[in-house]
Amino acid sequence: MNVARLLVLVLFAMAGCRCIAQTSGPPLAVRQVPAKSLPVPTDVSPGMQAVIAAPLRTGWDVLWKTGGEWRAAANDAAAKTIETLPAMRERLHVTVKPSTINGVKVYVVTPDAIPTEHRDKLLIHVHGGCYELSPGEAGTPEAIMMAGLGHFKVISVDYRMPPDAYFPSALDDAMTVYEAALKTSNPKNVAVFGTSAGGALVLEMMLRAKQLGLKMPGAIAPGTPMSDVTKTGDSFYTNEMVDNVLVSRDGFCDAATTVYAHGHDLKDPLLSPVYGDMHGFPPAILSTGTRDLLLSNTVRVHRRLRQAGVEAELEVYEGQSHAQYSRDDRLPETKEAFGEITAFFDKHLGH
Amino acid sequence: MNVARLLVLVLFAMAGCRCIAQTSGPPLAVRQVPAKSLPVPTDVSPGMQAVIAAPLRTGWDVLWKTGGEWRAAANDAAAKTIETLPAMRERLHVTVKPSTINGVKVYVVTPDAIPTEHRDKLLIHVHGGCYELSPGEAGTPEAIMMAGLGHFKVISVDYRMPPDAYFPSALDDAMTVYEAALKTSNPKNVAVFGTSAGGALVLEMMLRAKQLGLKMPGAIAPGTPMSDVTKTGDSFYTNEMVDNVLVSRDGFCDAATTVYAHGHDLKDPLLSPVYGDMHGFPPAILSTGTRDLLLSNTVRVHRRLRQAGVEAELEVYEGQSHAQYSRDDRLPETKEAFGEITAFFDKHLGH
């Protein structure tokens, strides 16, 4: 192909904003979207503008292939996260203590002041990180935010990860903590929350609890859940290279999940809970952002919940990529997101 | 510039997926997103797949400049819509009769069967079309769907449009009908709904009702509201050339709205209601889609409502562009969307 012809094709691809109809059966017509420049939204706080303006996550396209490689990468990232925690705990007036529950490592996160109506409530937190990242204390930031901004006691599950254990180890560990909680608390006073892989784990826990005939908690808050790890979901395409956290459906998070799945069918609802039967789930509040690579997989869960007759609220935050509502506890958008979850828990727990 | 150099630049623009940081003050860093191909989502109904696969709206970039030009274009489009209405009315078992209320043209849309609990309820419909399109009977499809799928009596306002009248004529006419409804119905039994410009008008009506000290209705359903006509809202950029209905913030709908505004300040909350004070608004259900050019301007209204303490639900439909939840009454997604609105009205009306 000569250069001039290639140029014509490339320019056509960039400028071509009409659909290309393929009338001879599947795949259906593909829409060609030209290259574009996205300004930083002006209708969010200055702090959130900085978060949105940040470049694509460093290493988004580094695709480790073994549990050992992921653990090394996770430990490097965790060290940096852990450095930020003492100041955050101080800002939010919470104490974090490591413990174990029936052999599972946890962190007990306690706010200095717990209002009377929250003293019989217990939140279980399942951290995110593509089933591979945020080991140990690095998994606690979201739990610290929930405890500090919502004034609840939180138990954060430090579930096993590769190379120590593979699917369904994270779910097993989270269930161990949930079952223990059912013995000490009225299930109606328990909520379970988490973001990304943590959001998926919250949904997977409900599916497993149904299988086991366990009581449901009073409410759940699955934040931008990795509810479909088969690369199905329209925002995997529309928000590719738009989301500066996950970046691409073929990026680090997919690679990490594949290692955790360890050959297990990715469409199993215990890995892709959007395919699970959600009848009987407790009231749920979901959070995502307009630039989130998992926007579709959050709204799809919302639809499945509603179709199953579950009371489910959806919050979508302007301009945010994956999980940026929990990026910095000092931003008004973070306070807003945890405020919504707190209000939802206050409405539904204890009833 | 020689061809080879241009090719290099073009290829760079397509492949460049890193942010360009501009450290010397505003504008903030702009994200460069390469050209991409969007497959049709597989996780929606075949009928909705066809809607999503359709090419960009014909004439999306035809920017008429006068009310007269818009009226001619609107009449052409309306004739095609009106052809489809008899079959739709028959499918949905509704009757449509033209009438006037205090000088304002309306269509009274009545389902053949109205359940007992809906007999004292009245819905007011404000059609969309960028304040310029869908005159006369062409404005009734959404009212027919709501009446037929939800089994409510609906009054659809055929408000004046350019060149007969300009801002705030649409709002004035909708208010005339609303005030008349308050005299015959308990406000708690009245709901107001509409999509796009109709969704904005619903919000504008609530702002105007507050100004006038009128009672609020029992519930509202502003669908993907044109809540900000100043081109602010992140999805004006992220979903540009992705949404096959509105297509671009610089497309036909912006041009039409500018003609309607007739020189009035576009940031006036009676044109851009996202800037209005929403305290005291009635419970609201909002609908949009992940590809909607107005995704941001729907979720921003949701946030403003929630910040004002209003009970507000958000529904986001997978893969849909602007207002595609009301494109075809035969699709399961349409039934789902109107089912959500019906359930919301059933929950809130009469209380």
Interface residues (C-beta under 8 A of the other chain):
Chain A: V3 A4 L6 L7 V10 L11 A13 M14 C17 R18 C19 A21 P27 L28 A29 V30 R31 Q32 V33 P34 A35 K36 S37 L38 P39 V40 P41 T42 D43 Q49 A50 A53 A54 P55 L56 T232 G233 D234 S235 Y237 T238 N239 E240 M241 V242 N244 V247 T290 R291 L295 S296 V299 R300 H302 R303 R306 Q307 E313 L314 E315 V316 Y317 E318 G319 E336 E340
Chain B: V3 A4 L6 L7 V10 L11 A13 M14 C17 R18 C19 A21 P27 L28 A29 V30 R31 Q32 V33 P34 A35 K36 S37 L38 P39 V40 P41 T42 D43 Q49 A50 A53 A54 P55 L56 T232 G233 D234 S235 Y237 T238 N239 E240 M241 V242 N244 V247 T290 R291 L295 S296 V299 R300 H302 R303 R306 Q307 E313 L314 E315 V316 Y317 E318 G319 E336 E340
